[in-house]
Amino acid sequence: MRNPEHVLLIGGTPKHLRKAAALGLGVVYVQFENEFAPGLRSLAEAVLLTDYTDWRSLRPLVESAYESWGFSAAVSLTEPGLDPAARVNDLLGLGGTPYEVSHRFTDKWLMRRRLAEGPQVGARRVAAELLTVDDDLDRFGAAHGFPFIVKPTSGTASFGVVKVDGADSLGAARQRIRRLHTSTDHPLTGAYDIERFMMEEYVPGPLYSVETFSFDGRHVVLTVTEAITRPRTHVHVGHALPARLSAEDEERMADTARRFLRAMGFRDGPAHTEIILSPQGPVICESQNRVGGALLTDMIEAVYGCDAQSLAISWALGLADPLPGRPVARGAAASWLVVAEEGRVERVEGVERVRAAPDTLTVSLGVAPGDLVRPLEGQWDGLGHISALGPDTDAAIDACRRNLREIRIRTRAA
């Protein structure tokens, strides 16, 4: 029998578990064994420690848990848990986003195929092909021109994205992809299957994301976020909201996101849809059926009064009312990725000063002396984020970057 006040929460951070518990829910918590902190045990009625990305391991555990606790929905707020949660809901007939739909978001190749098969979404279609043999790179460049993008079909945080600038860059691109295929020392290689790669046309223009929450097919825009990206690595180092766009461009971005979600068959929950504002207009980059990272949850709550992660849990259980419309901004917020020189950390300075700054919203920094700083190839190679508030977006960005300069992380060669 289903219990409307019990949820199966798959993966995520301790903060996700705390939010579920704060809603007064009985939580059956599924987590990787090496990521579970025993101090969190009191927040959950039951804890299932397993590789939840392995369906053969997960299925018998959740079937047994359902018999015992009768949870009403499986929810995940983290990328590797989205498909497993959908498979659980399908298996037990709990509703929510089906696996077929969820997987269109977590598999970027499926997303491109879905867009190619239906009516055009955005200003233009983007040519894309799977990378199966080395010669595919040459053929794609010859057919669609340089530069073009190569990226894993799964994963997040810009990990593994390669820009191929010209024919003379093909050799380096092949080497980079081979390294990614064989890498075992990066955190993302454990949570994601970094095996398949795809190629797609490069689309020039600034990157934005549209943050939405969908209520039975009604897609409510929470905000449009501006992304600040490192050109060489495509790592998003900064985020700011509301984006500094004209009212016309903002509505074009919002409309493109709503059309995209309809094309994907997505009906319920949060989404983070990245869109490039090209010279021709908005072009879909990719999307995730969850709230974006980089402290966006905190920023959206501070500026718009909506905790999209808590709403994702309560909406899945039928315990929340839909938002009547788009929320109104009260000020602005920005976040920035904290980085340091590659090597071994010796000292971390200035963090408490930043925490105490009146315009600081959040400091999420998990680095200490002795930790290893990897090359910055994705957001996960950063050391954390800080965020700040301001009366407008310019002021929030200025405050965030000013606070960032206060944090000094000294490293030595590893």
N, C-alpha and C positions, 0 to 999 in steps of 0.2 A: 504494500500500500504506500502511495506517495505521501510524503510529509512536506507540506508547503513551506515549512520553515527550516528545511535541511537542503544543503547544497553540496555538490561535489566540486571542489576547487582544485584545478589541475595546474601545478607549477606556480611560477611567479616569485615575487619577493615577499619577505616578511610583512611588508606594508599591505600587500594584497590580502594576506591572511587576517591581518588586524582589521582591515575594512570589513571583511565578511563577518568577523566576530562582532564588530561594533554594531552591525545591523541586527544583532540579536539572533543570528542564525546558528543552527547546529552545522558545523563544517566537517565534512569528510575530506581530508587534505591529502592530495597526491603530490609527491615530490621526489626528485632524484635523491638518492641516499646521501650523496656527498654535498648536497645543498641544504639539507634540513638541519636547522639549529634546534637542539633539544629544548632550549628555553621557550620555544614556541608551542610545546606540546599542550599546554593548558588552554590554548585558544581553539583547539580542534577536538571534536568528539572521537575522531579516529584519524590515524595517519597511515597512509599506504606508501611505503618507500619502494620505488621501482623505476626502471627506465620507462617513463610514460610515453615515450615516442615509439616504443616497441609494442604494437597492438597485441601480439601474442602473449606478452607478459601482462599488459594492462587489462585486457578483457576479463579474464577469470577473476581478477581482484575486484573490479567494479561490479561484476555480477553478484559476487558474494556480498559486497558492501551494500548493494541495493536491497538485497534480501534483509539485511540487518537494520538499515537506517532509512530506506525508502526516500532518498533525496529526490527533489522535484526537477532539478536541472543540473547539468554539468556545465561549468563555466571556467574559462581561462582568460587571463588578462595578459598573457605572455605569448610571444610568437610560437615557440615550439609546442605549446599546449593547445593551440586553437583547433588543429585537426583532430587530436585525440578527444577533446571535449565534444566536437561535432559527432565523432563516431560513437561515443557513449550515448549521446542524445538520440541518435538514429537507432542504435541497438535496443534501447529501452523505451523508445517511443515517447520521449520527453519533449519533443518540439525543439524550437530554437533553430539556429542556422544549420542546415544539413551539411554533411561532409562534402558532398559534391560542390556546394557553393563555397564553403570555407576553403577548399583546396584550390579554387580559382584565385584566391588571394595569396595563399602560401606558395603556390607554384606559379612563378612569373611567366613561364611559357604558356601555361594554360590560360592565364589572364590575357595574354596577347592573342592567342587563338580565339578566345571568346569574343574579343573586340573585333577581330578580323572577320568573323562570321556574321556579325549583326550590323545594324545601322551604325553609321559613323558617329563616334562620340568625340567631341572636341573639334578643333580646327582642322585636324588631319589625322590620317592613320600613320602608324609607325611600322616600317618594314622590320621583320624579325625572323630569325631562323635558329634552330638548334645547332649547336656546335658538336659535330660528331667525329670529324677527322681534321687534322691540321690544315689541310688544303681548303677547308671551309672558310677560314679567315681570308685567304686570298680571294676566293670567289665572292664573298660578301662585299669586300672592299671594292672589287671591280664592278659589282652590280649596283652598289648603293653609295659608293664614294667614301672618302675619308673626311673627318674622323668618324669612327663608329664605336659603339660600346660593347664590351663583353662582360657578362656578369653571371654569377651562379643563378640557377632557376629557383633556388631556395635560399633562405638566410635573411639577414637584416643588417641595419646599421652600416650600410655601404660596404660591407665586407666583400672583398674579392672583385670589386668593380674595376675594370681596366678600360682606359680610353686608348684606342689605337689611332694615332694621329696621322699615320701615312704608311706606305708600303715598307719604308725603312724601319718601322716600329713593330712589324709582324713577328720577327724573331724574339724580341723581348717579351711580347705578349704571350707567345707560346711558352716561353720559359716560366713566366709568372703563373700561367694556368697550370702547368705541370707541378709547380711547387704547391699550389693550392690543392691539387688532387692528392698529393702525398703528405700534406701537413697534418700533424697530430698534436702540435703543441699550442694551438690557439683555442681559446674557450669556445668559440663558435663551432669548431669542428666536432665537438661532442654533442651539441644540441641540434645540429643541422646536418643533413646529408649533402655535403658540398661535393657532388659528383658530376652533375650535369651543368653545362654552361650554355648560354644563348648569346646571340649577337643581335643587336638592334641599332637602328639608325640613331645618330647623334642629333639631338634637337637643341639648338641654341636658345638661350634665354634664362632668366632667373627662375628659381624653383620656389614653389609655395606648397603648402598642404592645406587641404580643407578638412577640418575636424567636424564630424557629423555624429548624430545619434539617430538611429532609425527605429520607428515605432510602427510595427506591422506594415511596413512599406512606405510610411511617411518619413521622408528624410529631412531632419531638422539640422540646419547648419549652426554649429556652435560658434565657430570663428574661422577665419582664414589666417594661416600662420606664414610668416616670411622666414625662409631658410637662408642662412649664410653658409656658403659651401666653399671648401678649398678646391680650386680649379684642378689641380694635378691629381688628387686622390678622390675627389667627389665626396669627401667626408663632410657631413653637416656639422660645423663647429658652433653655429649660433642659430637660435630661433627667437622670433619676436612676434607678439600678437597684441592687437590686431595688426595685420599686414598693412604696410604703407602703400595702398593701392587707391586708385580712383574708384568712386562708387560704381562706375560702369564696369571696370575690370574686375572688381570684387564680385559683382553679380555674375559676370561671365564665368569666373572660377567656380562659384557656388553652383551655378546651373550645370556646368560640366561634371562636377562631382555627383550631383543628383542623378544625372543621366547615366553616368558610369555605374553607380550602385544599382540602378534599375537593370542595366545591361548584364550585370553580374548575377542578378537574381537575389540580391541581398535585401533582407527585409527587417532585421532586428539587431539592435546593438550599436556599439561604437564603430567608427571607421576613421582611418587616417589616410587620405587620398592625396598623393603627391602629384602635382601638376606643374608643368613648365609653361610659362607665359612666353611663347615663341612670337616672332614677328607676325605670324599668321593668326595667333590667338592661342587659347589654352590647349595643351596637349597632355594627355595622360602619361605619367611616368610609371607609377605603380601604386599599389594600395595595400593596406593591412586592415583586417577586420578586428581591430582593437584600437585603444587609445594610443597615440604616438608616445614615444619615449622623450628623453631630454627634458624631463620635468614638466611636460605639457599638461599633465593632469593637475599639478599644483597651480600652474599658471592659469589654466582655464577656470579652475575653481575660484582663484583669487580675483580674476577680472570679471567673470560672468556668473559666479555663484553656483556653478554646476560641477559636482564631483562625478565625472563621467564613469569612473571605475566603479564606484559604489552603485551608481545607477545601472551599470551593466549587470551587476549581480542581482539587484532587486527587481529589475525589469524581467530578467530571465525567469524569476520565480513568480511573476505576476503580482509583485508587492509594491509596484510604483505606478504612478500616473504618468502619462506621456507629457512632455513639455508642450505647452500651448503654441509655442512659436520660437523664433530665434531670440536668444537672450541678448540683453543690451550690455555693452562694455562699460565697466566702471574703471577707467584708467587703462593701463597697459602693463605688459610683462615681457621680459626677455630672459633667455638662458644661454649659457656658454659652456663649451666643453673645456675642462681643465686638462692641459697637456704639459709635458716636460720632455727634456732631452732624453733620448734612449739611454738606458743603462740601469744601474742599481740605485735606488733612492737612499740618500744619506740624511737629508733633513726636509721637513715640511714646516713652513712658516706662514703666519698670517691668517690661518683659517679662523681662529677665534675672533680676530678683528673683523673679518667679513661677516661672521655670524651675528656680531653685535651691531653691524651697520643698520641704520634705520630703514634703508630701502631694500635690504636683503629679504627675499622671500624664502628660499631654500638653499641649503648647502648640502650636497650629496657627494661626499668625497671619501672614498675607501682606500686610501693609500697611506703607507707607513714606512719608516726606515727599513731597508732590507728588501722591499718589494721591487719587482722587475718592471721597468717601463719598456714596452714593446714599440716597434716602429708604428707610426700612426697610419694604419691602413683601413680603419673603420672606426665608428664611434666607440666600439667596445675596447679599442686600444687606448682610449682616453682614460683619465683617472677619476672621472666623475663630472658632475655639472654643478654650477651655481646659477641661481636665478634672482632677478631683482624686479622691483615694481617702479612705475613712474606714472606721472599724469598723462603722458602720451608715449607712443612707441619710441620716438627719438630719445626721450628722457630715460626710458627703461633700458634701452641699449647702452646709453652712456653710463648709467649706473652699474650695469652688469659688467661692462668692460673695465670700468674704474675699479670695481671690487676684485675683478680677476687679477689685475696688476698687483694687488696686495698679497696674493698667494704666491709664494716662492717655493719651488720644489727643486732641491739640489740633487743631482745624480752624478755618479761616476761610472766609468766604463765597466760593463759587466764582465 
